[in-house]
Amino acid sequence: MNAIVIGAGIGGLTAVIAMQKPGIDAHLYERAAALREIGAGIALWANAIHALDELGLSELIRARIVFQHESDVRSWRGTTLFSITSEELERRYDVTVGAIHRAELLELLLREVDPSRLHLDHQFTGLSQDESEVTARFLNQNAVSGDVLLGADGLHSAVRAQLFSDAPPRYAGYTAW
């Protein structure tokens, strides 16, 4: 089986790493000409740490995590709706949660991907499929075919826009920092 993954962010890199484990021939296509440090901190909650455990990456990531002592969920007015300590999370989910800089997480994930499977400067422009394969087309005139295509190209996903609709994302009223 071979897979086409569009987007070299956290989701795309992690998907390729997961597919490499059972021997799926997965290739990653990224629109940027170079991968750069972007973003800020990102929280890794219990389910993320457990997923990284399954991929054999959690110890590598844990060495870089800044552990959180307490986390709150608040209303838009600032009223605390829920508060939990890191000790309670660890007791409840059998894992320590924390935060890591997004660029550092991307760097650690990128180390686990075979460089020959990463194709930069490939801006996705469309896809077509028939009974036997799916083909992705790119702005640079390249096209690749595979058994499956995974869209991991972010909030303003070109893959999602082609498959479902071009409606912009709708703010749901949640903010995290």
C-alpha positions as CSV (number, residue, x, y, z in Angstrom):
1,M,0.0,0.0,0.0
2,N,1.2,3.5,-0.7
3,A,-0.1,6.8,0.8
4,I,0.0,10.4,-0.1
5,V,0.0,12.8,2.8
6,I,-0.6,16.5,2.1
7,G,0.9,18.8,4.8
8,A,4.1,18.5,6.8
9,G,2.8,19.9,10.1
10,I,2.3,17.9,13.3
11,G,-0.5,15.8,11.9
12,G,1.2,15.0,8.6
13,L,4.6,14.1,10.1
14,T,2.9,11.9,12.8
15,A,0.8,10.2,10.2
16,V,3.9,9.3,8.1
17,I,5.7,8.1,11.1
18,A,2.8,5.9,12.1
19,M,2.5,4.5,8.5
20,Q,6.2,3.7,8.3
21,K,5.9,1.3,11.3
22,P,3.8,-1.4,9.4
23,G,5.7,-0.7,6.2
24,I,3.2,1.5,4.3
25,D,5.0,3.5,1.6
26,A,3.9,7.0,2.7
27,H,5.2,10.2,1.1
28,L,4.7,13.7,2.6
29,Y,4.1,16.7,0.3
30,E,4.5,20.2,1.8
31,R,3.7,23.5,0.0
32,A,6.5,25.4,1.7
33,A,9.9,25.4,0.0
34,A,11.6,25.0,3.4
35,L,10.5,23.9,6.8
36,R,10.9,26.8,9.3
37,E,10.3,27.3,13.0
38,I,6.8,28.5,13.5
39,G,4.2,28.8,16.3
40,A,4.4,28.9,20.0
41,G,3.8,26.4,22.7
42,I,1.5,23.5,22.3
43,A,0.0,21.4,25.1
44,L,0.4,17.6,24.9
45,W,-2.5,16.0,26.9
46,A,-2.8,12.4,27.9
47,N,-4.1,11.1,24.6
48,A,-1.3,12.8,22.7
49,I,1.3,11.3,25.0
50,H,-0.3,7.8,24.7
51,A,-0.2,8.1,20.9
52,L,3.4,9.1,21.0
53,D,4.0,6.1,23.3
54,E,2.5,3.8,20.6
55,L,4.9,5.4,18.0
56,G,7.9,4.9,20.3
57,L,8.4,8.7,20.5
58,S,7.2,9.6,24.0
59,E,10.6,9.4,25.8
60,L,12.1,11.6,23.1
61,I,9.3,14.1,23.5
62,R,9.1,13.9,27.3
63,A,12.7,15.0,27.6
64,R,11.7,18.3,26.1
65,I,8.3,18.9,27.8
66,V,7.8,21.7,30.2
67,F,5.5,20.2,32.8
68,Q,2.3,22.0,33.7
69,H,1.4,22.2,37.4
70,E,-2.3,23.2,37.0
71,S,-4.6,23.7,34.1
72,D,-7.9,25.6,34.1
73,V,-10.9,25.8,31.8
74,R,-12.6,29.1,32.0
75,S,-15.7,30.8,30.6
76,W,-15.4,33.7,28.3
77,R,-15.8,35.9,31.4
78,G,-12.9,34.3,33.2
79,T,-14.9,32.2,35.6
80,T,-13.1,28.9,36.3
81,L,-15.2,26.0,35.0
82,F,-12.8,23.3,35.7
83,S,-9.3,23.1,37.3
84,I,-7.0,20.1,37.6
85,T,-3.4,19.6,38.8
86,S,-0.7,17.7,36.9
87,E,-0.7,15.2,39.8
88,E,-4.4,14.5,39.4
89,L,-4.0,14.1,35.6
90,E,-1.1,11.7,36.1
91,R,-3.2,9.7,38.6
92,R,-6.2,9.6,36.4
93,Y,-4.6,8.9,33.0
94,D,-1.3,7.3,34.0
95,V,0.8,9.9,32.1
96,T,2.4,13.2,32.7
97,V,1.2,16.0,30.5
98,G,2.9,19.2,29.6
99,A,3.8,21.7,26.9
100,I,6.5,22.0,24.2
101,H,7.4,24.6,21.7
102,R,5.7,23.8,18.4
103,A,8.9,24.2,16.4
104,E,10.7,21.8,18.8
105,L,8.0,19.2,18.4
106,L,8.1,19.5,14.6
107,E,11.9,19.1,14.7
108,L,11.6,16.0,16.8
109,L,9.0,14.5,14.5
110,L,10.9,15.4,11.4
111,R,13.9,13.4,12.6
112,E,11.8,10.3,12.5
113,V,10.8,10.7,8.8
114,D,13.0,9.3,6.1
115,P,14.1,12.5,4.2
116,S,13.5,10.8,0.8
117,R,9.8,10.7,1.8
118,L,9.5,14.5,2.3
119,H,8.8,16.6,-0.8
120,L,8.9,20.3,-0.3
121,D,7.6,23.0,-2.7
122,H,4.6,20.9,-3.6
123,Q,1.5,23.1,-3.2
124,F,-1.6,20.8,-3.6
125,T,-4.0,22.0,-6.3
126,G,-6.4,19.1,-6.6
127,L,-7.1,15.4,-6.7
128,S,-8.8,12.9,-8.8
129,Q,-9.6,9.3,-8.2
130,D,-10.9,6.2,-9.9
131,E,-11.5,2.6,-8.8
132,S,-7.8,1.8,-8.4
133,E,-6.0,5.0,-7.2
134,V,-6.0,8.6,-6.2
135,T,-3.9,11.2,-7.9
136,A,-2.7,14.5,-6.3
137,R,-1.7,17.4,-8.4
138,F,0.6,20.2,-7.4
139,L,1.2,23.8,-8.5
140,N,4.7,22.8,-9.7
141,Q,3.1,20.6,-12.4
142,N,4.0,17.4,-10.5
143,A,1.4,14.7,-9.9
144,V,1.6,11.6,-7.8
145,S,-0.7,8.6,-7.4
146,G,-1.3,6.3,-4.5
147,D,-3.8,4.0,-2.8
148,V,-4.9,6.7,-0.3
149,L,-4.6,10.4,0.2
150,L,-4.6,12.0,3.7
151,G,-5.2,15.7,4.0
152,A,-3.2,17.1,6.9
153,D,-2.8,20.6,5.5
154,G,-4.1,22.6,8.3
155,L,-7.0,24.9,9.2
156,H,-7.4,26.2,5.7
157,S,-7.1,22.8,4.1
158,A,-7.1,22.7,0.3
159,V,-7.9,18.9,0.5
160,R,-11.0,19.5,2.7
161,A,-12.1,22.4,0.5
162,Q,-12.1,20.2,-2.6
163,L,-13.8,17.3,-0.9
164,F,-16.4,19.0,1.1
165,S,-16.8,22.7,0.6
166,D,-14.8,25.9,0.5
167,A,-16.6,27.4,3.6
168,P,-14.2,29.2,5.9
169,P,-13.7,27.9,9.4
170,R,-16.2,29.2,12.0
171,Y,-15.0,30.5,15.3
172,A,-16.7,28.5,18.1
173,G,-15.8,30.8,20.9
174,Y,-12.9,28.9,22.4
175,T,-9.5,30.4,23.1
176,A,-6.4,28.7,24.6
177,W,-3.2,30.1,25.8
